[in-house]
Amino acid sequence: MKLIIQIPCKNEEENLGKVLSELPKHIDWVDIIEYQVIDDGSTDKTFEVAKNAWIHHIIKFNKNRWLWFWFKAWVENALSLWADILVNTDADNQYPSKYIKDLVRPIIEKKADIVIWNRKPTEVWHFKWYKKYLQWLWNVVLSFVVSEKLPDSVSGFRAYSRESLYELNVTTKFSYVIDTIIQAYKKWLKIDWVDITTNLPTRPSRLFKNIFEHIKKSTISIFRVYIMYEPLKVFLVLSLPFLITWFIWIFRFVYIHFFVNPLAWLLQSLIISWALITIWISLFSLWIIWDLIAKNRFLIEENLKMSKKMKYEKK
């Protein structure tokens, strides 16, 4: 069994050496452990640190590509290198590397397809109050989206089996963690959680400039991915208020015109009713279109899965 530990980094010359020194050299039931560093356009000596540490695989980009591109690149490279398990950790030393053996154990034992580190974010003492609240909020929202209770939905310390890598396809440019966790549950992959402590942060997050940008991008990502897999629920919720309101105005028109004053045509009721039913029909039509897109997406993803297997298994 082969394990590849992936470390994406940008300008991490101060932290990368410590992270690399703590990576496991041996794990029970794992025959080969290799390290893979992705240098995302670093302008410091990150590449030299990785090179001097004799890292097995280094992927260097001359321009910053962000997480979604990293995920695609390291998945393709790991599959081509015949990795049975891929672990993603960070170069800022937030994730304790000594726990990687606990992270991969459920996959080795065939009990899970994906294993995610649970930081218990509301209990992390060095998280600020608003970060704890946002972590709790995303867990609630994503738990509703996937119909499962998620303890730490945006954790990036994850282990993936080879089969799960065939299934997952990144569709958002902000962060792959939200995208892939929704996909994983919608595709019935088995997900396990491991409770692990966290190290103190060494630098601010580079994914977003401020908390409002994070909220906006995360919300858009959740909605986009969810609508791809659950168009009926989305458009039912959006269209139902217009249909109910239309019934109320139509009932008002019929009641007044036929039982109160037959000469009253109530033009305003007819206009409002026409507008409401038009909006409802439009949303209903969008649901049909999105439903057909979702079915086509399912077929395309099945084809992508088979194409990946044919490409990498042949190698």
N, C-alpha and C positions, 0 to 999 in steps of 0.2 A: 504494500500500500504506500502511495506517495502523497506527501503533504507539501503544499507550497504556501508559504506565509508571505502575504502581500503587504507592502508598506508604501502607500502613496505619500509623497512629500513635496514641499516647496519651501525653499530657504530654511531648512531644518538642520544646518550643520552643527548647531549647538546640542540638539537633542537626539539626532539620528544615531550617533555612536553609542549612547547609553541604551537606546531601544534595541539596537542590534546585539549588544553584549548580553542582554537579558533574554534573547530568543532561545527557545528550547533546542537542545542538540539531540535529544533522544525522547521519544514517546513510545510507550508500549504499543505493540501491534502496528507500528508505522515503520516501514522499512527504509524510506528515504524522506529526508526533510530538506527542502530547498527554500531559499529566500529570494524574493523578487521585489525590487525597488522601482517605483515609477517616479522619476524626477520631472515634475510638472513646471518646467520653465524656470528653474531656480537661478538666481543671479549671484548666489554665494558659493560656498565650497561643498554643497550637498553632494554633488556628483562625485567629487574627489573622495569624500568620506566613505561613500558607498563602494567606490572602486577599490580603495585601500583596504576595506574590510573583506575583500574577496567575496562579494555577494554573487550568488550564482547567476542571477538574471537582472539586468538593469535596462529599463525602458526610459529613454530620455526624450522629452518634448522641448522644443526650443521656445514654445509659446504656451502660456497658461491655458489649459483645456477644461479645468474644473472636474468635479467628481463624476458626473455622468459619463464623460469621455474616459476617465480612468477605469471605471467599472467595465465598460465595453472592451478596453484594451487589455486589462489584466485577465478578464474571463477568457478571451480568445487565446491569449498567450498560455494561460494555465491549461486549457484544454489541449492545445497543441503540444504541450510538454507532458501530457498524460498524467495530470494531477487527479488523484482520487478525491482529495479534499483541498479546498482553498479557504484560507483564513485571511481576513482583512483586519489589520490593526492600524494605528496612527503613528506618525513619526514624532508627535509632540509628547509622547510618553504618558498620555492620559490613560491608556489601557494597559494594565499590568501584564506583561508578556508571560509571566510565570503561570498564568491561568489558561494558557492556550491548550494545555493538555486536558483540562476540564471541558473546554469548549468543543474539542473534537471528539471526546469520548462517546457521546450519543450517536454520532455518525458512524464511528468505528463499530459500535455495537448494533448498527442497523435500526436504531430506535428513532432517528430523525433524519430529515433531508437538509434542514437548516437549523443551526443553533445560534441563538442571539444572547449576548451579554445583557443581563438585567442589572442596571445600576441602582435600582430602587430610587429613582430621581427625586422623589419628594422627601427622601431621608438623607440626601447627600448634604453634609453640613456646609460645604464651601460653595454650594449653589446659591445665588441670590434669590430672593423671594419671588420675583417675577419669572425667573427661569424655572423654578419649581412649579409655579402655576401653569406656565406654558407647557411644560413637560406633561403635567397632569391633564391639561386640556387636550393635547394631541393624542394622548392615550385614550381618553374618552371618545373623541371623534373617530379615531381609527378603529377602536373596538366596535363602535356602531357600524362602521363601514364594512368590516370583515366579519361581523357577528361573532366575535371571539374577544375574550378579555385579554388585552395586551398590557403587560406591566411596564415595558420600556420600548415603545414603538419606533423611536428615532435613534436608537443605539446603532453605532456603526461597527462595533466589534462583533463580527459574525463569522461563522464557519459554514461553508457550502459544500454539499456533496457534488460529485460530478454530474449526477442526474439532474439535480436542481439547476445547475448552470446551463443545461440544455433547455430548460423550461423558461428561464427568466430573460426578458428583453426590456431594456431601459427605454422609456418613452418620454421622460422629462429631462430638461437640462439643468434643473436646480440641484436636486439631490436624489440619488438612486435609492436611499433607504426607505422613503415613503412609497415610492413606485413599486419596488420589489416586494415589500412586505404585503401590499394589497394583492399583487399578482400571485404571490406564494399561496395565500389563503384561498383566492379564487380558483387556483389550479389544484387545490387539495393536496398541497405539499405538507408533509409533517414538520411542524416547527416546535422546537424545544427551547427552554429558557434556562440559563445558568446564572445564579446570583453571585456577583463578583463585586468587590470594592473598586473604587476609582482613585487614581492618583490626583494630586493637585494640578490644576491647569498651569501650563508654562507660557501660554500666550492667548490672546483673544481669538475667537472664531473668525475664520476668513471666508466663511460661506456667505455672510451677509454683513452689510455696513451697520445696521441698527436693528432693533427688535421689531420695528414695524415692517421693515423689508422682509424679515424672516416670516412674520405672520402672513403677509401678502403672498409670498412665493409658496409657502407651505400649503396655504388654503387653495391656491390655484392648482397645485400639483395633486392634492387629494381629490378635488372635484374632477379634474381631467381624467385621472385614472379610474375613479369610481364610475363615471358616466360611461366609460368604455365597457365596463363589466355589468353594470346594473342600470341600463337606460330606462327600463320600465319603472323602477322605483323613483328615479329622478324626475321623469316627466309626469308620472302620476301625481307626485307631490306638488309639482309646479302647476299642473293643469286643474287639479281638483278644486281649488278655491274659485276659479273662474266658472267651472261648471255649476257649482253650488250657488254662486251668486246669480248666474243666469237663470236657474230654476226659481229663485226668489223673485226676480224681476218679472219673469213670465207669469208666475203665479199672481203677482200684484196686478199685472195687466188684465189677466183673465177674470180675476175676482171683481175688480172695479168695473170693467167693461160689461160683464154679463150679469152681475148681481147688484151693483150699486148704481151705475149710470151708463146705460147702453150707448148713449150718444158721446161719451168720452172716449177718445181714441188714445189718449196718453202717449203722445208722440215720443216724449222723453224715455218712457219705458221701452218702447220698441227700439229706439236708437241704442240705448245702453245694452239691451238684450242682444241686439245684433253684434255689437262690438265684443261683448263677452263670449258669445258663441264662436265668433271668428278667431279670437285668441285661443280658445280651447281647441278648435279644429287645427289651428297651426301647431300647437304644442303636441296634439295627438299625432299629427303628421310627422313631426320631428321624432317622436318616439318610434314610429314605424321605421323611419330612415336609420336612426341610431341602432335599432334592434337588428336591422339587416347588416349594418356596419359591424356590430358586435359579433354576429355569426360569421361574417367574412373574416374578421380578425381572428376568431378561433381557428378557422381553417388555415389562415396564413401562418399563425403561430405553430400549428401542428406541422406545417410544411417546413418552417424554420427549424424546428426541433429535429426533424428527420434529416434536413440538410446539414445541420451541425454534426449529427452523429455520423453521417456518411463521410463528411469532410475530415473529422478528427479521428474517428475510429479507423479509417483507412490509413491515416498517417501512423 
